[in-house]
């Protein structure tokens, strides 16, 4: 319809997925990843209407700029799918305040566990400390 080659369309979708602007579900399609954007378009996303209920796992990374970040994401994505979970990925851009917003957003979406690679600061984010003291399942990377 738009006279675009399949390779160009595939490359465009890959780029959108790398930027976390879309979420891809094998055999289901590609979807805008931000629910706020969906609601701005007047669309209410009900995952349970399209997909079987899966446990939500949140992943917060400071960046997704290098090959190591991408490989790490690839393995986390693979193993969460193998465990029958749905992974929601967010990028904090090395900001503790954004990290706090993302933690709250993922918990509000119903994430049952979080994998967090914290922004590099002297102290952990206060939200992370609260979760560690509470009952949220939490995996925290201390870096290398």
Residue pairs with C-beta under 8 A, 6 or more apart in sequence:
13 22
13 24
13 30
16 22
16 30
17 23
17 24
17 30
18 64
18 70
20 33
20 64
20 89
20 90
20 91
21 32
21 33
21 34
22 30
22 31
22 32
22 33
23 30
23 31
23 32
23 33
23 88
24 30
24 31
25 31
25 51
28 50
28 51
31 45
32 38
32 41
33 88
33 89
35 45
35 109
38 44
38 45
47 86
51 86
54 84
54 85
54 86
55 83
55 84
55 85
55 86
55 112
55 113
56 85
56 86
56 88
56 106
56 109
56 110
56 111
56 112
57 80
57 85
57 86
57 87
57 88
57 111
57 112
57 113
57 114
57 115
58 87
58 88
58 89
58 90
58 102
58 103
58 106
58 107
58 109
58 111
58 113
58 114
58 115
59 73
59 76
59 87
59 88
59 89
59 90
59 114
59 115
59 116
60 90
60 91
60 92
60 99
60 102
60 103
60 106
60 114
60 115
60 116
60 117
61 69
61 72
61 73
61 89
61 90
61 91
61 92
61 117
62 91
62 92
62 93
62 94
62 117
62 118
62 119
62 120
63 69
63 91
63 93
63 94
64 70
64 73
64 91
73 89
76 87
76 115
77 87
77 89
80 86
80 87
81 87
88 106
88 109
88 111
90 102
90 105
90 106
92 98
92 99
92 102
92 119
94 119
94 120
95 119
96 118
96 119
96 121
96 125
99 116
99 118
99 119
99 125
99 127
99 128
100 125
100 126
100 127
103 114
103 116
103 125
103 127
103 128
103 131
104 127
106 114
107 114
107 136
112 137
113 136
113 137
113 138
113 139
114 131
114 136
114 137
114 138
114 139
115 139
115 141
116 128
116 138
116 139
116 140
116 141
117 141
117 143
118 124
118 125
118 128
118 140
118 141
119 125
120 143
124 140
128 138
128 140
131 138
132 138
132 140
